[in-house]
Amino acid sequence: MTDKPQHLPVEALDEWTAAVCESLDIDRESVDVALLLNLARDVAHGVARPAAPLSAYLAGLAAGRSGGSREDTAAAVATITELAATWRTDDRDS
């Protein structure tokens, strides 16, 4: 890794996703990129930016434990998205 940040052009996202899926032996068709990006956006805005990648990981972990289908992923994402929509740190501080 370098100290210089590298940004992936939007048009390269499919290529990157395909390469990662191939490297990890994951069926590319089982990955709903838009769903996961929306999850990251919702959590970043509703909870905190650092919670976005952690939430994506947890959604994947939960989906994998449930069978790993697109539907399993969608269910995990829906659960996290609902929680993020109602998350209020000021309510939890007391």
Summary of the structure (lengths in Angstrom):
residues: 94
radius of gyration: 14.9
end to end distance: 40.9
largest distance: 46.2
contacts: 220
relative contact order: 0.12
helix: 72%
strand: 0%
